[in-house]
Amino acid sequence: MGLIHCNLRVLMAERGLNIQKVKDRTSLSRTTISNLYNNLGSGIQYGTLLELCELLKCQPGDLLTYIEIDPEFEVLTKNPDVTMEEDTYITDEEGSGYNFVSSIQTSLNISCKLRYEGNTYDFTFPVEVIYGIDEKKEMIHFTSGVSPIFDYKLYELNLIPHAESYMYYLLDDFLMVWGHDFFYGNEIEGMSTVTMERYTLLDKEGE
């Protein structure tokens, strides 16, 4: 597993170009240029690649770089402490309804085996997660509190910002799937469109 990193920001800086200048000298939209500049695009068309290579006097391989980065996460906490909150879903005007678990909060210790650019790194860090659930037992909200240990380990590897964001994305995805599977059949039975939040978890240490 890996990701494609766009080096447009670096190439533009080396040539004294900004987004407006690239827009003026190509047929590309400001949105397209900005997305590539900030590594937010999900792909690049051949026509776009051709115009940028001609403008920057570079090869496609100068513009796009493959980065080998493959993390494997594992929950080390065998019996996590869980806090649940309930809410009431009203089914009719008379006030009839039923209770359901609307929030699940737990703390976990996570191990990460990260393969990056030919090397393997192992480290652990704590997280706190909160799963928001609706009356249909579908996960609709996810909040993660991630220890600064995780961020510091990524900093030590000198990851580019794009790779750091990718690592956080994969961690959040792992924790959502773990929560769905761990609580499946009781408090959670599916996942809807999930909104997400993240904060830095303080005063915790990896074990």
C-alpha positions in Angstrom: 0.0 0.0 0.0 1.2 3.5 -0.6 0.1 6.9 -1.9 0.9 9.2 -4.8 2.3 12.6 -3.7 2.1 15.6 -6.0 5.2 17.8 -5.9 3.5 20.8 -7.6 4.0 23.0 -4.5 7.8 22.4 -4.6 8.2 22.8 -8.4 6.2 26.0 -8.4 8.3 27.5 -5.5 11.5 26.6 -7.4 10.3 28.5 -10.5 8.8 31.5 -8.6 5.2 30.6 -9.5 2.1 30.9 -7.5 -1.4 29.5 -8.2 -2.6 32.7 -10.0 0.4 32.6 -12.4 -0.1 28.9 -13.2 -3.8 29.7 -13.9 -2.9 32.6 -16.2 -0.4 30.5 -18.2 -2.5 27.3 -18.6 -6.2 26.5 -19.2 -6.5 24.9 -15.8 -9.0 26.1 -13.3 -7.9 27.6 -10.0 -9.6 24.7 -8.2 -7.7 22.1 -10.1 -4.4 23.8 -9.4 -5.2 24.4 -5.8 -6.2 20.7 -5.2 -3.0 19.5 -6.7 -0.9 22.1 -4.9 -2.4 20.9 -1.6 -2.6 17.2 -2.5 -6.4 17.2 -2.2 -7.1 15.8 -5.7 -8.3 12.2 -6.1 -6.7 12.0 -9.6 -5.1 13.9 -12.5 -6.1 13.9 -16.1 -3.5 13.4 -18.9 -4.4 16.9 -20.2 -3.7 18.5 -16.9 -0.4 16.6 -16.5 0.6 17.6 -20.0 0.0 21.3 -19.4 1.9 21.3 -16.1 4.8 19.4 -17.5 5.1 21.9 -20.4 4.8 24.9 -18.1 7.2 23.6 -15.5 9.6 22.0 -18.0 9.6 18.7 -16.1 8.8 15.1 -16.5 5.6 13.4 -15.1 7.9 11.6 -12.6 9.1 15.0 -11.3 5.5 16.0 -10.6 4.1 12.8 -9.1 6.0 10.6 -6.6 5.0 7.2 -5.2 5.5 6.9 -1.5 5.6 3.5 0.2 3.6 3.8 3.4 1.7 0.8 4.9 0.5 0.9 8.5 -1.0 -2.1 10.4 -3.0 -1.1 13.5 -4.0 -3.4 16.3 -6.1 -2.9 19.4 -4.0 -4.2 22.4 -6.7 -3.5 25.0 -8.5 -6.8 25.6 -11.3 -5.7 27.8 -11.8 -2.0 27.3 -13.8 0.1 29.8 -16.9 1.3 28.1 -19.2 4.2 29.0 -22.7 4.2 27.3 -25.3 6.9 27.2 -29.0 6.3 26.3 -31.5 8.4 24.6 -35.2 8.0 23.9 -36.8 7.8 20.5 -40.4 9.0 20.4 -42.6 7.0 18.0 -45.9 8.8 18.2 -47.6 11.9 19.4 -48.6 10.3 22.7 -45.0 10.1 23.7 -44.5 6.4 23.2 -41.1 5.3 22.3 -38.1 3.2 23.2 -34.6 3.7 24.6 -31.5 3.2 22.6 -27.7 3.6 23.2 -26.9 6.9 21.6 -23.2 7.1 22.6 -20.4 4.7 23.4 -17.1 6.0 24.8 -13.9 3.9 25.4 -10.2 4.2 25.7 -7.8 1.9 23.8 -4.1 1.2 23.5 -3.1 0.8 19.9 0.0 -0.7 18.3 1.2 0.4 14.9 3.6 -1.5 12.6 4.5 1.0 9.9 6.3 0.1 6.8 7.7 3.3 5.3 10.2 3.6 2.4 11.7 0.2 3.0 11.9 0.3 6.8 9.6 -1.0 9.5 8.8 1.0 12.7 6.8 -0.3 15.7 5.2 1.9 18.4 2.2 2.1 20.6 -0.1 5.0 21.7 -3.4 5.5 23.4 -6.6 6.8 21.9 -10.1 7.7 23.2 -13.0 7.1 20.9 -16.7 8.1 21.0 -19.2 6.5 18.7 -22.5 8.4 18.1 -25.4 6.1 17.3 -29.0 6.8 16.1 -32.3 5.0 16.9 -31.7 2.6 14.1 -28.5 1.4 15.7 -26.4 3.0 13.0 -23.1 4.7 13.7 -23.6 8.3 12.6 -20.8 10.2 14.4 -17.2 9.4 15.3 -14.8 11.3 17.5 -11.2 10.3 18.1 -8.8 11.6 20.7 -5.3 10.7 19.6 -2.2 10.8 21.8 0.6 13.3 20.8 2.8 10.2 20.8 1.3 9.2 17.4 2.0 12.7 16.0 5.5 12.7 17.4 6.3 9.3 15.9 5.2 10.6 12.5 7.3 13.8 13.0 10.4 11.6 13.8 10.0 9.9 10.4 9.9 13.4 8.7 6.7 12.5 6.8 5.4 15.0 4.3 2.1 16.6 5.4 0.2 14.6 2.8 1.5 11.3 4.3 0.7 12.5 7.9 -2.9 13.2 6.8 -3.1 9.8 5.2 -1.9 8.1 8.4 -4.6 9.8 10.4 -7.2 8.9 7.8 -6.3 5.2 8.0 -6.3 5.3 11.8 -9.8 6.8 11.9 -11.0 4.3 9.4 -9.5 1.4 11.5 -11.1 2.7 14.7 -14.5 3.1 13.1 -14.5 -0.4 11.7 -13.2 -1.8 15.0 -16.0 -0.1 16.9 -18.6 -1.3 14.4 -17.4 -4.9 14.7 -16.8 -4.9 18.5 -20.3 -3.6 19.3 -22.1 -5.2 16.4 -25.3 -7.0 17.2 -26.0 -5.2 20.4 -25.5 -1.4 20.4 -24.5 -1.0 16.7 -25.9 -2.8 13.6 -24.6 -0.6 10.8 -22.9 2.6 9.6 -24.7 5.5 8.0 -23.0 8.6 6.7 -20.6 9.2 9.5 -19.4 12.7 10.5 -16.0 12.9 12.2 -14.1 15.0 14.7 -10.6 14.6 16.1 -8.8 16.2 19.1 -5.4 15.7 20.7 -5.6 13.4 23.7 -3.5 14.9 26.6 -2.0 13.4 29.7 -1.8 9.9 28.3 1.2 7.7 27.8 1.6 4.6 25.6 2.2 1.3 27.3 
